[in-house]
Amino acid sequence: MEDVRIVQIMPAPGWCAVYRKGKRGVEFSSPLVCWALVESSSGERQVVGIDTDPKGTVEISPYSNNFIRYELRA
């Protein structure tokens, strides 16, 4: 995982991070806690989703090796 600094957060109502699980590639989703504007040590900025894993640890979704995409669940 790249070292980043969170610059700003904003709500992400209805959004989920979708992941792939196991050898069969079964997909599962996790509700986003928020969107975050993050900045790398080189100054590059991007908006990423932040969710929690089953243990309750907050993580930056696309930094997980099994992250696939974001989805809006209406």
VMD Tcl script that draws the C-alpha trace (Angstrom):
set ca {
  {0.00 0.00 0.00}
  {1.18 3.47 -0.88}
  {1.63 6.05 1.87}
  {-1.08 8.68 1.52}
  {-2.48 11.50 3.59}
  {-6.23 12.12 3.79}
  {-6.93 15.71 2.77}
  {-10.72 15.68 3.01}
  {-13.59 13.23 3.51}
  {-17.21 13.37 2.34}
  {-20.24 11.11 2.84}
  {-20.84 8.19 0.47}
  {-24.49 7.25 1.04}
  {-25.55 4.22 -1.00}
  {-22.07 3.40 -2.36}
  {-20.31 0.06 -1.90}
  {-16.89 -1.35 -2.69}
  {-17.06 -4.65 -4.56}
  {-14.41 -7.32 -3.98}
  {-13.61 -10.77 -5.35}
  {-13.32 -13.65 -2.91}
  {-11.67 -17.04 -3.33}
  {-10.61 -19.06 -6.35}
  {-14.08 -19.05 -7.87}
  {-14.17 -15.27 -7.94}
  {-17.35 -14.85 -5.93}
  {-18.11 -11.16 -5.54}
  {-19.15 -9.48 -2.30}
  {-19.70 -5.85 -1.36}
  {-18.96 -3.65 1.61}
  {-20.71 -0.30 2.24}
  {-18.45 2.72 2.01}
  {-17.92 4.75 5.15}
  {-16.96 7.79 3.08}
  {-15.15 9.11 0.02}
  {-11.71 10.56 0.71}
  {-9.45 12.91 -1.18}
  {-5.99 11.48 -0.59}
  {-2.57 12.84 -1.48}
  {0.53 10.72 -2.09}
  {4.03 11.72 -1.00}
  {4.65 12.83 -4.61}
  {1.69 15.26 -4.41}
  {-0.67 13.28 -6.64}
  {-4.29 13.45 -5.49}
  {-7.18 11.08 -6.06}
  {-10.61 10.35 -4.64}
  {-10.99 6.87 -3.13}
  {-13.66 5.00 -1.22}
  {-13.10 3.95 2.37}
  {-14.90 0.96 3.84}
  {-14.48 -1.47 6.74}
  {-13.38 -5.08 6.64}
  {-15.26 -7.81 8.55}
  {-13.13 -7.11 11.65}
  {-14.17 -3.43 11.61}
  {-10.84 -2.07 10.39}
  {-11.17 1.00 8.17}
  {-9.33 0.59 4.85}
  {-8.88 2.38 1.54}
  {-10.84 0.15 -0.83}
  {-8.71 0.19 -4.00}
  {-5.56 -0.59 -1.99}
  {-6.89 -4.10 -1.29}
  {-5.62 -6.68 -3.76}
  {-9.11 -8.12 -4.34}
  {-10.90 -4.78 -5.01}
  {-12.86 -4.71 -8.29}
  {-15.06 -1.60 -8.46}
  {-17.50 0.75 -6.76}
  {-21.28 0.39 -7.10}
  {-24.16 2.66 -6.23}
  {-26.91 0.74 -4.44}
  {-30.12 2.71 -4.67}
}
mol new
graphics top color blue
foreach p $ca { graphics top sphere $p radius 0.5 }
foreach p [lrange $ca 0 end-1] q [lrange $ca 1 end] { graphics top cylinder $p $q radius 0.2 }
display resetview
